[in-house]
């Protein structure tokens, strides 16, 4: 997000965050309704198993990670507890802003900037 802010300013950050969240929600709902569940990624399962083995062998750091990190426990059933990676959707929002910046600024942020300009007296 910092890099989006450096490249695009506050508009890029806001556009990456909000459409990224909406797109993540829509994709998650579609996957859930099509498949009936959202599986935990295999890499997360393997990492948890490795940490559990290390903790059983007496590794205190692994034991602390299992207790503190939500990934240390298997997720509960249901859509509410699904673990969905958010990063790819943030990247998608940033790419959308990169390729359609002028249209987005005009349609989405143009009215916002006008309102704040009027409020602050800088028309």
Backbone as a printed PyTorch tensor [residue, N CA C, xyz], in Angstrom:
tensor([[[  0.8210,  -1.1780,   0.0000],
         [  0.0000,   0.0000,   0.0000],
         [  0.8730,   1.2530,   0.0000]],

        [[  2.0100,   1.1730,   0.6820],
         [  2.8880,   2.3400,   0.6870],
         [  3.3980,   2.6370,  -0.7180]],

        [[  3.7280,   1.5970,  -1.4480],
         [  4.2210,   1.8010,  -2.8040],
         [  3.1400,   2.3990,  -3.7010]],

        [[  1.9110,   1.9730,  -3.5330],
         [  0.8010,   2.5730,  -4.2860],
         [  0.6650,   4.0370,  -3.9260]],

        [[  0.8450,   4.3640,  -2.6530],
         [  0.7850,   5.7550,  -2.2250],
         [  1.9120,   6.5870,  -2.8090]],

        [[  3.0880,   6.0040,  -2.8880],
         [  4.2200,   6.7260,  -3.4700],
         [  3.9940,   6.9630,  -4.9550]],

        [[  3.5160,   5.9500,  -5.6540],
         [  3.3180,   6.0800,  -7.1030],
         [  2.1110,   6.9440,  -7.4530]],

        [[  1.0030,   6.7230,  -6.7680],
         [ -0.2650,   7.3150,  -7.1900],
         [ -0.8590,   8.3160,  -6.2150]],

        [[ -0.3090,   8.4390,  -5.0180],
         [ -0.8680,   9.3510,  -4.0370],
         [ -2.0780,   8.7380,  -3.3340]],

        [[ -2.7920,   9.5980,  -2.6130],
         [ -3.9170,   9.1100,  -1.8060],
         [ -5.0090,   8.4990,  -2.6590]],

        [[ -5.1800,   8.9940,  -3.8720],
         [ -6.2350,   8.4350,  -4.7310],
         [ -5.9450,   6.9790,  -5.0840]],

        [[ -4.6970,   6.6830,  -5.3990],
         [ -4.3230,   5.3000,  -5.7270],
         [ -4.5120,   4.3570,  -4.5570]],

        [[ -4.1740,   4.8370,  -3.3520],
         [ -4.3330,   3.9950,  -2.1620],
         [ -5.8060,   3.7060,  -1.9090]],

        [[ -6.6260,   4.7590,  -1.9530],
         [ -8.0620,   4.5480,  -1.7300],
         [ -8.6630,   3.6360,  -2.7920]],

        [[ -8.2540,   3.8500,  -4.0480],
         [ -8.8340,   3.0120,  -5.0920],
         [ -8.3650,   1.5710,  -4.9540]],

        [[ -7.1310,   1.3420,  -4.5730],
         [ -6.6570,  -0.0360,  -4.3960],
         [ -7.3660,  -0.7210,  -3.2280]],

        [[ -7.5940,   0.0200,  -2.1560],
         [ -8.1730,  -0.5710,  -0.9550],
         [ -9.6520,  -0.9220,  -1.1200]],

        [[-10.4530,   0.0390,  -1.5370],
         [-11.8960,  -0.2080,  -1.5880],
         [-12.3100,  -1.1620,  -2.7110]],

        [[-11.9270,  -0.9390,  -3.9540],
         [-12.2830,  -1.9370,  -4.9680],
         [-11.6220,  -3.2900,  -4.7090]],

        [[-10.4220,  -3.2870,  -4.1160],
         [ -9.7930,  -4.5600,  -3.7670],
         [-10.6410,  -5.3410,  -2.7810]],

        [[-11.1830,  -4.6480,  -1.7860],
         [-12.0380,  -5.3080,  -0.7950],
         [-13.3320,  -5.8130,  -1.4220]],

        [[-13.9200,  -4.9970,  -2.3010],
         [-15.1730,  -5.4080,  -2.9560],
         [-14.9200,  -6.6160,  -3.8540]],

        [[-13.8430,  -6.5790,  -4.6240],
         [-13.5490,  -7.6960,  -5.5170],
         [-13.2310,  -8.9690,  -4.7320]],

        [[-12.5040,  -8.8360,  -3.6230],
         [-12.2160, -10.0050,  -2.7910],
         [-13.5020, -10.6090,  -2.2420]],

        [[-14.4150,  -9.7590,  -1.8150],
         [-15.6930, -10.2380,  -1.2860],
         [-16.4940, -10.9590,  -2.3620]],

        [[-16.5670, -10.3650,  -3.5470],
         [-17.3330, -10.9870,  -4.6330],
         [-16.7440, -12.3300,  -5.0460]],

        [[-15.4310, -12.3870,  -5.2000],
         [-14.7920, -13.6550,  -5.5890],
         [-14.9880, -14.7030,  -4.5080]],

        [[-14.8670, -14.3080,  -3.2490],
         [-15.0570, -15.2480,  -2.1490],
         [-16.4800, -15.7970,  -2.1380]],

        [[-17.4520, -14.9290,  -2.3370],
         [-18.8470, -15.3880,  -2.3690],
         [-19.1050, -16.3280,  -3.5340]],

        [[-18.5810, -16.0050,  -4.7030],
         [-18.7710, -16.8750,  -5.8710],
         [-18.1510, -18.2450,  -5.6230]],

        [[-16.9160, -18.2640,  -5.1260],
         [-16.2500, -19.5460,  -4.8450],
         [-17.0320, -20.3300,  -3.8050]],

        [[-17.4970, -19.6570,  -2.7790],
         [-18.2340, -20.3500,  -1.7230],
         [-19.5400, -20.9510,  -2.2450]],

        [[-20.2670, -20.1840,  -3.0610],
         [-21.5480, -20.7010,  -3.5450],
         [-21.3810, -21.7650,  -4.6230]],

        [[-20.3040, -21.7160,  -5.3750],
         [-20.0620, -22.7260,  -6.4110],
         [-19.5410, -24.0230,  -5.7880]],

        [[-18.5750, -23.9070,  -4.8810],
         [-17.9470, -25.1020,  -4.3080],
         [-18.5780, -25.5420,  -2.9920]],

        [[-19.2510, -24.6330,  -2.2980],
         [-19.8570, -24.9740,  -1.0200],
         [-18.9210, -24.8070,   0.1580]],

        [[-17.6790, -24.4610,  -0.1060],
         [-16.6980, -24.2560,   0.9690],
         [-15.4910, -23.5140,   0.3950]],

        [[-14.6900, -22.9890,   1.2890],
         [-13.4320, -22.3620,   0.8930],
         [-12.3350, -23.0850,   1.6560]],

        [[-11.5330, -23.8220,   0.9220],
         [-10.4750, -24.6150,   1.5410],
         [ -9.3000, -23.7400,   1.9490]],

        [[ -8.6760, -24.1640,   3.0280],
         [ -7.4660, -23.4960,   3.4620],
         [ -6.3310, -23.8730,   2.5030]],

        [[ -5.4680, -22.9410,   2.1450],
         [ -4.3740, -23.2630,   1.2200],
         [ -3.4690, -24.3650,   1.7720]],

        [[ -2.9870, -25.2150,   0.8840],
         [ -2.1260, -26.3370,   1.2820],
         [ -0.8530, -25.8510,   1.9640]],

        [[ -0.3020, -24.7250,   1.5130],
         [  0.9260, -24.1960,   2.1150],
         [  0.6970, -23.8420,   3.5810]],

        [[ -0.4750, -23.3330,   3.9020],
         [ -0.7890, -22.9850,   5.2910],
         [ -0.9090, -24.2580,   6.1280]],

        [[ -1.5350, -25.2790,   5.5610],
         [ -1.6580, -26.5490,   6.2820],
         [ -0.2920, -27.1510,   6.5650]],

        [[  0.5950, -27.1220,   5.5470],
         [  1.9430, -27.6750,   5.7280],
         [  2.7270, -26.8910,   6.7790]],

        [[  2.6190, -25.5740,   6.7420],
         [  3.3430, -24.7480,   7.7120],
         [  2.8570, -25.0260,   9.1330]],

        [[  1.5350, -25.1710,   9.3020],
         [  0.9890, -25.4620,  10.6270],
         [  1.4830, -26.8290,  11.1070]],

        [[  1.5120, -27.8230,  10.2190],
         [  1.9940, -29.1550,  10.5970],
         [  3.4610, -29.1160,  11.0100]],

        [[  4.2830, -28.3470,  10.2760],
         [  5.6940, -28.2200,  10.6300],
         [  5.8550, -27.5540,  11.9930]],

        [[  5.0830, -26.5130,  12.2400],
         [  5.1370, -25.8450,  13.5430],
         [  4.6810, -26.7800,  14.6630]],

        [[  3.6560, -27.5820,  14.4090],
         [  3.1750, -28.5230,  15.4280],
         [  4.2400, -29.5710,  15.7360]],

        [[  4.9140, -30.0700,  14.6960],
         [  5.9970, -31.0420,  14.9270],
         [  7.1340, -30.4020,  15.7240]],

        [[  7.4900, -29.1850,  15.3680],
         [  8.5680, -28.4900,  16.0810],
         [  8.1750, -28.2260,  17.5380]],

        [[  6.9210, -27.8530,  17.7670],
         [  6.4560, -27.5940,  19.1280],
         [  6.4620, -28.8710,  19.9610]],

        [[  6.0870, -29.9940,  19.3470],
         [  6.0990, -31.2760,  20.0600],
         [  7.5190, -31.7130,  20.3790]],

        [[  8.4780, -31.2660,  19.5450],
         [  9.8760, -31.6030,  19.7790],
         [ 10.5160, -30.6870,  20.8230]],

        [[  9.7460, -29.6940,  21.3110],
         [ 10.2460, -28.8420,  22.3770],
         [ 10.6530, -27.4410,  21.9450]],

        [[ 10.3680, -27.0680,  20.7270],
         [ 10.7030, -25.7260,  20.2420],
         [  9.7130, -24.7170,  20.8200]],

        [[ 10.2070, -23.8710,  21.7360],
         [  9.3400, -22.8860,  22.4060],
         [  8.8520, -21.8130,  21.4470]],

        [[  9.6840, -21.4170,  20.4920],
         [  9.2650, -20.3980,  19.5170],
         [  8.0990, -20.9080,  18.6690]],

        [[  8.1680, -22.1680,  18.2360],
         [  7.0740, -22.7590,  17.4640],
         [  5.8120, -22.8440,  18.3040]],

        [[  5.9530, -23.1960,  19.5690],
         [  4.7910, -23.2870,  20.4660],
         [  4.1430, -21.9110,  20.6250]],

        [[  4.9580, -20.8770,  20.7790],
         [  4.4290, -19.5170,  20.9210],
         [  3.7240, -19.0680,  19.6390]],

        [[  4.2920, -19.4030,  18.4910],
         [  3.6530, -19.0550,  17.2210],
         [  2.3030, -19.7400,  17.0740]],

        [[  2.2320, -20.9950,  17.4430],
         [  0.9630, -21.7220,  17.3470],
         [ -0.1020, -21.1170,  18.2650]],

        [[  0.3080, -20.6270,  19.4150],
         [ -0.6500, -20.0490,  20.3460],
         [ -1.0910, -18.6510,  19.9280]],

        [[ -0.1640, -17.8540,  19.3740],
         [ -0.4500, -16.4500,  19.0870],
         [ -1.0300, -16.2070,  17.6990]],

        [[ -0.6140, -16.9830,  16.7360],
         [ -0.9970, -16.7410,  15.3420],
         [ -2.3090, -17.4640,  15.0280]],

        [[ -3.2860, -16.7800,  14.4050],
         [ -4.5420, -17.4440,  14.0520],
         [ -4.3410, -18.6410,  13.1170]],

        [[ -3.2620, -18.6370,  12.3540],
         [ -3.0100, -19.7600,  11.4520],
         [ -2.6040, -21.0080,  12.2310]],

        [[ -2.2530, -20.8390,  13.4940],
         [ -1.8840, -21.9740,  14.3250],
         [ -3.0520, -22.8940,  14.6340]],

        [[ -4.2490, -22.4250,  14.4110],
         [ -5.4430, -23.2410,  14.6510],
         [ -6.1700, -23.4520,  13.3290]],

        [[ -6.7740, -24.6040,  13.1950],
         [ -7.5600, -24.8550,  11.9850],
         [ -8.7940, -23.9590,  12.0000]],

        [[ -9.1810, -23.4470,  10.8370],
         [-10.3410, -22.5400,  10.8150],
         [-11.6390, -23.2880,  11.0960]],

        [[-12.5770, -22.5710,  11.6850],
         [-13.9050, -23.1320,  11.8980],
         [-14.6120, -23.2380,  10.5530]],

        [[-15.6640, -24.0020,  10.5230],
         [-16.4390, -24.1670,   9.2940],
         [-17.2720, -22.9240,   9.0200]],

        [[-17.5220, -22.6670,   7.7580],
         [-18.4070, -21.5820,   7.3710],
         [-17.6860, -20.4350,   6.6950]],

        [[-18.4570, -19.6780,   5.9850],
         [-17.9300, -18.5590,   5.2150],
         [-17.3100, -17.4950,   6.1100]],

        [[-17.8720, -17.2940,   7.2650],
         [-17.3720, -16.2620,   8.1710],
         [-15.9240, -16.5020,   8.5850]],

        [[-15.4940, -17.7420,   8.6540],
         [-14.1630, -18.0800,   9.1420],
         [-13.1830, -18.4110,   8.0200]],

        [[-13.5930, -18.1990,   6.7820],
         [-12.7250, -18.5110,   5.6480],
         [-11.5100, -17.5960,   5.6490]],

        [[-10.3860, -18.1530,   5.3030],
         [ -9.1470, -17.3810,   5.2050],
         [ -8.8580, -17.1310,   3.7330]],

        [[ -8.9940, -15.8860,   3.3490],
         [ -8.8300, -15.4980,   1.9500],
         [ -7.6500, -14.5390,   1.8510]],

        [[ -6.7000, -14.8160,   0.9750],
         [ -5.5850, -13.8800,   0.8110],
         [ -6.0730, -12.5750,   0.1830]],

        [[ -5.7340, -11.4640,   0.8050],
         [ -6.2090, -10.1620,   0.3710],
         [ -5.2290,  -9.4850,  -0.5810]],

        [[ -3.9650,  -9.8420,  -0.4970],
         [ -2.9200,  -9.2110,  -1.3150],
         [ -3.1900,  -9.2170,  -2.8090]],

        [[ -3.5790, -10.3520,  -3.3930],
         [ -3.8340, -10.3440,  -4.8360],
         [ -4.9220,  -9.3650,  -5.2550]],

        [[ -5.8910,  -9.1440,  -4.4090],
         [ -6.9650,  -8.2080,  -4.7470],
         [ -6.5050,  -6.7530,  -4.6070]],

        [[ -5.5960,  -6.5000,  -3.6690],
         [ -4.9930,  -5.1740,  -3.5910],
         [ -4.1800,  -4.8900,  -4.8510]],

        [[ -3.4140,  -5.8750,  -5.2800],
         [ -2.6220,  -5.7300,  -6.5110],
         [ -3.5430,  -5.4890,  -7.7000]],

        [[ -4.6570,  -6.1980,  -7.7540],
         [ -5.6180,  -5.9980,  -8.8440],
         [ -6.1400,  -4.5610,  -8.8400]],

        [[ -6.4690,  -4.0280,  -7.6720],
         [ -6.9180,  -2.6460,  -7.5790],
         [ -5.8460,  -1.6620,  -8.0270]],

        [[ -4.5990,  -1.9260,  -7.6550],
         [ -3.4920,  -1.0620,  -8.0680],
         [ -3.3070,  -1.1210,  -9.5810]],

        [[ -3.3830,  -2.3130, -10.1590],
         [ -3.2480,  -2.4440, -11.6220],
         [ -4.3940,  -1.7510, -12.3550]],

        [[ -5.5930,  -1.8740, -11.8140],
         [ -6.7300,  -1.1710, -12.4260],
         [ -6.4960,   0.3330, -12.4100]],

        [[ -5.9840,   0.8430, -11.2890],
         [ -5.7210,   2.2760, -11.2100],
         [ -4.5830,   2.6660, -12.1520]],

        [[ -3.5840,   1.8160, -12.2720],
         [ -2.4670,   2.0840, -13.1730],
         [ -2.9470,   2.2330, -14.6140]],

        [[ -3.7930,   1.3160, -15.0730],
         [ -4.2060,   1.3110, -16.4740],
         [ -5.3850,   2.2460, -16.7750]],

        [[ -6.1890,   2.5630, -15.7800],
         [ -7.3740,   3.3840, -16.0160],
         [ -7.3930,   4.6330, -15.1350]],

        [[ -6.2190,   5.1310, -14.7810],
         [ -6.0840,   6.2430, -13.8490],
         [ -6.9020,   7.4570, -14.2660]],

        [[ -6.8060,   7.8740, -15.5050],
         [ -7.4550,   9.1060, -15.9270],
         [ -8.9760,   8.9830, -15.8560]],

        [[ -9.5040,   7.8480, -16.2690],
         [-10.9460,   7.6430, -16.2050],
         [-11.4280,   7.5680, -14.7530]],

        [[-10.6690,   6.8810, -13.9140],
         [-11.0480,   6.7380, -12.5070],
         [-11.0020,   8.0890, -11.8050]],

        [[ -9.9420,   8.8440, -12.0570],
         [ -9.8370,  10.1650, -11.4250],
         [-10.9990,  11.0590, -11.8210]],

        [[-11.3740,  10.9990, -13.0730],
         [-12.4620,  11.8590, -13.5580],
         [-13.8130,  11.4360, -12.9910]],

        [[-14.0870,  10.1500, -13.0290],
         [-15.4040,   9.6570, -12.6260],
         [-15.5410,   9.5320, -11.1070]],

        [[-14.5450,   8.9610, -10.4480],
         [-14.6540,   8.6670,  -9.0210],
         [-14.2040,   9.8480,  -8.1680]],

        [[-13.0160,  10.3590,  -8.4580],
         [-12.4360,  11.3580,  -7.5660],
         [-12.7400,  12.7930,  -7.9700]],

        [[-13.1730,  13.0230,  -9.1930],
         [-13.4990,  14.3820,  -9.6210],
         [-14.5310,  15.0460,  -8.7350]],

        [[-15.6700,  14.4000,  -8.5030],
         [-16.6750,  15.0020,  -7.6160],
         [-16.1870,  15.1740,  -6.1820]],

        [[-15.3790,  14.2500,  -5.6930],
         [-14.8640,  14.3390,  -4.3230],
         [-13.9660,  15.5600,  -4.1850]],

        [[-13.0670,  15.7510,  -5.1360],
         [-12.1500,  16.8900,  -5.0920],
         [-12.9310,  18.1980,  -5.1870]],

        [[-13.9600,  18.2340,  -6.0150],
         [-14.7680,  19.4530,  -6.1430],
         [-15.4650,  19.8000,  -4.8260]],

        [[-16.0020,  18.8070,  -4.1580],
         [-16.6880,  19.0490,  -2.8840],
         [-15.7030,  19.5920,  -1.8500]],

        [[-14.5340,  18.9700,  -1.7360],
         [-13.5560,  19.4300,  -0.7540],
         [-12.9900,  20.8000,  -1.1200]],

        [[-12.8970,  21.0900,  -2.3980],
         [-12.4370,  22.4210,  -2.8140],
         [-13.4420,  23.4880,  -2.3940]],

        [[-14.7220,  23.1970,  -2.5520],
         [-15.7580,  24.1450,  -2.1490],
         [-15.7660,  24.3450,  -0.6430]],

        [[-15.6140,  23.2560,   0.0940],
         [-15.6180,  23.3410,   1.5560],
         [-14.4510,  24.1740,   2.0510]],

        [[-13.2790,  23.9570,   1.4790],
         [-12.0860,  24.6690,   1.9490],
         [-11.9490,  26.0570,   1.3450]],

        [[-12.7850,  26.4050,   0.3680],
         [-12.7460,  27.7160,  -0.2420],
         [-11.6820,  27.8880,  -1.3100]],

        [[-11.1840,  26.7900,  -1.8500],
         [-10.1450,  26.8120,  -2.8870],
         [-10.7110,  26.4130,  -4.2390]],

        [[-11.7290,  27.0870,  -4.6840],
         [-12.3460,  26.7240,  -5.9680],
         [-11.5000,  27.1740,  -7.1200]]])
